[in-house]
Amino acid sequence: MTILLVSEDARTLKDAAALLHELQPDAEALSFTDSLAALAAARERTVDVALLAASMPELDGLDLGQYLKEMYPGVNLIFLDPDDAQALDALSLHASGCLLLPVSRFALSAELEDLRYPVSGGPGKRVFAQTFGNFELFVDGEPVVFKYTRTKEVVALLVNNRGAQTTNGEIIAALWEDEGDPEKKASYLRNLRQDLQNTFTRLKLTELIHKQRGSMAIAADRIECDLYDWLAKKGKSRYRYMGDYMNQYSWAEVVHAELDELSYAMQE
C-alpha cells in the first residue's frame, strides 16, 4: 500500500508518518511539504491513500485530491483539518474521511480500517479486481495496461458475470450495443481477445481466463474481488459497497441496481 502525506507543516508530517509506521508497517509512506512535488510523485506510482492538508499554498489539498482522483479513481482521500466549506467540497470528491489536527493514533487507525475504496492486492492472490467505484484490474499491486481500452472493458464484463461463460455475442452487445457493422465488431473483438491473451501471457496469468468456442469466463477462484467478497460476506466483508459500481460502463447498471437493493436490505 502506498500512502501520500502532504502538508506544509513539517511537524504534522513527522507525527503522521510515525503513526502510519506503527499502524501500517508494510506501507510505503511518501511525505511532501510541497503539493506540486507530491503530484509529480503520484504520477510515478499508484497511490492507495492520500492524507492531504486541506489548505496548501499554490495547489491546495482539494485541488490535489481532484487530480489524484483523475489518475486513480479508487484512491482514498483523507483531508486534514478542513473548515466547513472544505469539508463539503471533500464530500463532492467522495473522500474517504477527514481528520482534525493534531492527528491522533485512534482517529487515524479508524480511518485506515474504514477506507471508502479497497486497497489493491488481495491476500494470497496476485490479481485484484476493483469494481466498487471505477473498475480497475491490478496484478501484483499495479494496474494492468492493455493495448486497447476496450480490452479492459471485456475483463470488467467477465468479472461482472462472476465466472459464467460469456459469449462473443454478449460481449459485442454490451460493448457496442447497436452501433456499427456486425462484421467489423466481430473483427475488433478478435483483436481484443488477442490483446487479452498477450497481456495475461506476459504477466504469467495464462489460467486466468477459461475459454470455450465462442465464449470466455474469468477464473473467479483465482482473483480477489471486492464484489465477490462483499456478496459472500455482506457486513463481515473487508470491503464496503458505497453505492458506486463500475462507474465507467452503462451495461453495469443492472447489477448496480441489484447491489443497491441488497445494501438497503442489509441496513433495515
C-alpha positions as CSV (number, residue, x, y, z in Angstrom):
1,M,0.0,0.0,0.0
2,T,1.3,3.5,-0.9
3,I,0.3,6.4,1.3
4,L,0.8,10.0,0.3
5,L,1.2,12.6,3.1
6,V,1.0,16.3,2.1
7,S,1.2,19.2,4.5
8,E,3.3,22.4,4.6
9,D,3.7,21.8,8.4
10,A,6.8,19.6,8.9
11,R,5.7,18.6,12.4
12,T,2.3,17.3,11.1
13,L,4.1,15.2,8.5
14,K,6.6,13.8,11.0
15,D,3.8,12.9,13.5
16,A,1.5,11.4,10.9
17,A,4.4,9.4,9.3
18,A,5.3,8.0,12.7
19,L,1.7,6.9,13.4
20,L,1.5,5.3,9.9
21,H,4.7,3.3,10.6
22,E,3.0,1.9,13.7
23,L,-0.3,1.2,12.1
24,Q,0.8,0.1,8.7
25,P,4.4,-1.1,9.0
26,D,4.4,-2.6,5.5
27,A,3.0,0.5,3.8
28,E,5.2,2.9,1.8
29,A,4.6,6.4,3.1
30,L,5.7,9.4,1.0
31,S,5.8,12.8,2.7
32,F,5.8,16.2,1.0
33,T,5.6,19.8,2.1
34,D,5.0,20.8,-1.5
35,S,1.8,19.7,-3.1
36,L,3.2,20.1,-6.7
37,A,6.1,17.8,-5.8
38,A,3.5,15.3,-4.3
39,L,1.6,15.4,-7.6
40,A,4.7,14.7,-9.6
41,A,5.5,11.7,-7.4
42,A,1.9,10.4,-7.7
43,R,2.4,10.3,-11.5
44,E,5.3,7.8,-11.0
45,R,3.4,5.2,-8.8
46,T,0.0,4.1,-7.8
47,V,-1.4,5.9,-4.7
48,D,-3.8,4.0,-2.5
49,V,-4.4,6.5,0.3
50,A,-3.7,10.3,0.4
51,L,-3.6,12.3,3.6
52,L,-3.9,15.9,2.4
53,A,-3.9,19.2,4.2
54,A,-7.0,21.0,3.0
55,S,-5.2,24.3,2.9
56,M,-1.9,24.5,1.0
57,P,-0.1,27.2,-1.0
58,E,0.0,27.1,-4.8
59,L,-2.1,23.9,-5.1
60,D,-4.5,23.3,-2.1
61,G,-5.4,19.8,-0.9
62,L,-8.8,19.8,-2.5
63,D,-7.4,20.5,-6.0
64,L,-4.6,18.0,-5.4
65,G,-7.3,15.5,-4.4
66,Q,-9.1,16.2,-7.7
67,Y,-6.0,15.5,-9.7
68,L,-5.4,12.3,-7.8
69,K,-8.9,11.1,-8.4
70,E,-8.5,11.6,-12.1
71,M,-5.3,9.5,-12.1
72,Y,-6.6,6.9,-9.6
73,P,-10.4,6.8,-9.3
74,G,-10.1,4.4,-6.3
75,V,-7.7,6.5,-4.3
76,N,-8.8,7.1,-0.7
77,L,-8.7,10.8,0.1
78,I,-8.4,11.8,3.8
79,F,-8.3,15.5,4.3
80,L,-6.5,17.1,7.3
81,D,-8.3,19.8,9.3
82,P,-10.8,21.1,6.7
83,D,-13.1,24.0,7.5
84,D,-16.8,23.6,7.0
85,A,-16.7,24.7,3.3
86,Q,-13.8,22.5,2.6
87,A,-15.5,19.5,4.3
88,L,-18.5,20.0,1.9
89,D,-16.1,20.1,-1.1
90,A,-14.5,16.9,0.2
91,L,-17.9,15.2,0.1
92,S,-18.2,16.1,-3.6
93,L,-14.9,14.3,-4.2
94,H,-16.2,11.2,-2.5
95,A,-13.5,11.5,0.1
96,S,-12.9,8.6,2.5
97,G,-12.7,10.8,5.5
98,C,-11.5,13.9,7.4
99,L,-9.2,14.2,10.4
100,L,-8.7,17.1,12.8
101,L,-5.2,18.2,13.9
102,P,-3.2,17.1,15.7
103,V,-3.8,13.6,14.2
104,S,-4.4,11.1,16.9
105,R,-3.5,7.4,16.7
106,F,-7.1,6.4,17.4
107,A,-8.6,8.6,14.7
108,L,-6.1,7.6,12.1
109,S,-6.5,3.9,12.8
110,A,-10.3,4.2,12.5
111,E,-9.9,5.9,9.1
112,L,-7.5,3.3,7.8
113,E,-9.7,0.5,8.9
114,D,-12.8,2.0,7.2
115,L,-11.5,3.2,3.8
116,R,-14.0,4.0,1.2
117,Y,-12.2,2.1,-1.6
118,P,-10.4,-1.3,-1.2
119,V,-6.6,-1.2,-1.4
120,S,-5.2,-3.0,-4.4
121,G,-3.9,-6.5,-3.9
122,G,-5.8,-9.2,-2.1
123,P,-4.4,-11.7,0.4
124,G,-2.6,-14.6,-1.2
125,K,-3.7,-13.7,-4.8
126,R,-1.8,-11.8,-7.4
127,V,-4.9,-10.4,-9.1
128,F,-7.3,-7.9,-7.6
129,A,-10.4,-6.7,-9.4
130,Q,-11.8,-3.4,-8.1
131,T,-15.5,-3.0,-9.0
132,F,-16.7,-0.5,-6.4
133,G,-16.2,2.9,-7.9
134,N,-14.5,2.7,-11.3
135,F,-13.4,-0.7,-12.5
136,E,-9.6,-1.4,-12.3
137,L,-7.6,-4.6,-12.5
138,F,-4.4,-4.9,-10.5
139,V,-1.6,-7.5,-10.8
140,D,1.0,-7.5,-8.0
141,G,-0.4,-4.2,-6.8
142,E,-0.1,-2.4,-10.2
143,P,-2.9,-1.5,-12.6
144,V,-2.8,-3.7,-15.8
145,V,-2.3,-1.7,-19.0
146,F,-3.8,-3.3,-22.2
147,K,-3.1,-2.3,-25.8
148,Y,-6.7,-1.5,-26.3
149,T,-9.0,0.4,-23.9
150,R,-11.9,-2.0,-24.8
151,T,-9.8,-5.0,-23.6
152,K,-10.1,-3.7,-20.1
153,E,-13.9,-3.4,-20.6
154,V,-14.0,-7.1,-21.7
155,V,-12.3,-8.1,-18.4
156,A,-14.8,-5.9,-16.5
157,L,-17.7,-7.7,-18.2
158,L,-16.2,-11.1,-17.3
159,V,-15.7,-10.1,-13.7
160,N,-19.3,-8.7,-13.6
161,N,-20.5,-12.1,-14.8
162,R,-18.8,-13.8,-11.9
163,G,-17.2,-16.8,-13.6
164,A,-20.1,-17.5,-16.0
165,Q,-19.2,-18.2,-19.6
166,T,-19.9,-15.0,-21.7
167,T,-20.5,-15.5,-25.4
168,N,-18.9,-13.3,-28.1
169,G,-22.4,-12.1,-29.0
170,E,-23.0,-11.0,-25.4
171,I,-19.7,-9.2,-25.3
172,I,-20.4,-7.4,-28.5
173,A,-23.9,-6.4,-27.4
174,A,-22.5,-5.0,-24.1
175,L,-19.6,-3.1,-25.6
176,W,-21.2,-1.6,-28.7
177,E,-24.9,-2.1,-28.3
178,D,-26.4,-1.4,-31.7
179,E,-23.6,0.7,-33.1
180,G,-21.6,-0.1,-36.3
181,D,-21.2,-3.0,-38.7
182,P,-21.5,-6.5,-37.1
183,E,-18.6,-7.9,-39.1
184,K,-16.3,-5.0,-38.0
185,K,-17.3,-5.5,-34.4
186,A,-16.6,-9.2,-34.6
187,S,-13.2,-8.5,-36.1
188,Y,-12.4,-5.9,-33.4
189,L,-13.4,-8.4,-30.7
190,R,-10.9,-10.9,-32.1
191,N,-8.2,-8.2,-31.7
192,L,-9.4,-7.6,-28.1
193,R,-9.2,-11.3,-27.3
194,Q,-5.7,-11.5,-28.7
195,D,-4.7,-8.5,-26.6
196,L,-6.1,-10.1,-23.5
197,Q,-4.2,-13.3,-24.2
198,N,-1.0,-11.5,-24.9
199,T,-1.2,-9.4,-21.8
200,F,-2.0,-12.2,-19.5
201,T,0.7,-14.4,-21.0
202,R,3.2,-11.7,-20.4
203,L,2.1,-11.5,-16.8
204,K,2.2,-15.3,-16.4
205,L,-1.6,-15.5,-15.9
206,T,-2.5,-17.9,-18.6
207,E,-5.0,-19.7,-16.4
208,L,-7.0,-16.6,-15.6
209,I,-9.4,-16.9,-18.5
210,H,-11.4,-20.1,-19.2
211,K,-12.0,-20.2,-23.0
212,Q,-14.6,-22.2,-24.9
213,R,-15.5,-22.0,-28.5
214,G,-17.2,-18.6,-28.9
215,S,-17.1,-17.7,-25.2
216,M,-14.9,-16.8,-22.2
217,A,-15.1,-16.7,-18.4
218,I,-13.0,-15.3,-15.7
219,A,-11.4,-17.8,-13.3
220,A,-13.3,-16.4,-10.3
221,D,-11.4,-18.5,-7.8
222,R,-8.1,-17.1,-8.9
223,I,-8.8,-13.5,-8.2
224,E,-9.5,-11.3,-5.2
225,C,-12.5,-9.1,-5.9
226,D,-14.4,-6.6,-3.7
227,L,-17.7,-7.6,-5.3
228,Y,-17.3,-11.3,-4.7
229,D,-16.1,-10.8,-1.1
230,W,-19.0,-8.4,-0.3
231,L,-21.6,-10.7,-1.8
232,A,-20.2,-13.7,0.1
233,K,-19.7,-12.0,3.5
234,K,-22.0,-8.9,3.4
235,G,-21.4,-7.0,6.7
236,K,-18.4,-9.0,7.5
237,S,-16.6,-8.3,4.3
238,R,-13.4,-6.3,4.4
239,Y,-14.8,-4.2,1.5
240,R,-17.6,-1.6,1.6
241,Y,-20.2,-1.0,-1.1
242,M,-20.9,2.7,-1.1
243,G,-23.4,2.9,-4.0
244,D,-20.8,3.0,-6.8
245,Y,-20.2,0.1,-9.1
246,M,-18.1,0.0,-12.3
247,N,-19.0,3.7,-13.0
248,Q,-17.4,3.7,-16.5
249,Y,-19.8,1.2,-18.0
250,S,-23.5,1.7,-18.8
251,W,-24.1,-2.1,-19.0
252,A,-23.2,-2.4,-15.3
253,E,-26.4,-0.6,-14.3
254,V,-28.4,-3.8,-13.9
255,V,-26.0,-5.2,-11.3
256,H,-25.6,-1.8,-9.8
257,A,-29.4,-1.7,-9.1
258,E,-29.2,-5.2,-7.6
259,L,-26.4,-4.2,-5.2
260,D,-28.4,-1.1,-4.1
261,E,-31.3,-3.4,-3.2
262,L,-29.0,-5.7,-1.2
263,S,-27.4,-2.8,0.5
264,Y,-30.7,-1.3,1.5
265,A,-31.9,-4.7,2.8
266,M,-28.8,-5.0,5.0
267,Q,-29.4,-1.6,6.6
268,E,-33.0,-2.4,7.6
